[in-house]
Amino acid sequence: MKYIIMILIVVGLAISDFVTGFIRGCITDRPRSAKMRKGGLNKLLEITVMVTVCGLEIGIEFLGAYYNAEKFSSIAGTLTAVGVFCYIVLMECVSILENYVACNPRAGWAKKIVKIFSDKLNDEEEQKHEDD
């Protein structure tokens, strides 16, 4: 049941992000089908990753039972699934807030949150390009 709940949360956030992105495009008079298509495919990719991680957790638990390491495998599987889940949820929430801020520039509280996470993401992206 926990897997279904995690997947449903990710699906719900992906749909919400897609819808708020569409609304953002309509409000800013820049709806673009290419961007919507790319965004939709990214959402599908996130859902696929979450389903894969849930399957991985199940597999790790079965493997742990096979090797008499149930406790260790349970912890490893749970950390993997919860870590990926938290990352996807955080990214979706920030994206939804970005769409909100683009539609309502007076939302100062949301701007602050978006700025914090956007700065961190930009720093990580720059570091990644430097490493390449």
Secondary structure, DSSP 8 states (H G I E B T S, - for coil): -HHHHHHHHHHHHHHHHHHHHHHHHHHTT---HHHHHHHHHHHHHHHHHHHHHHHHHHHHHHHHHHTT-HHHHHHHHHHHHHHHHHHHHHHHHHHHHHHHHHH-TT-HHHHHHHHHHHHHHHHHHHHHHHH-
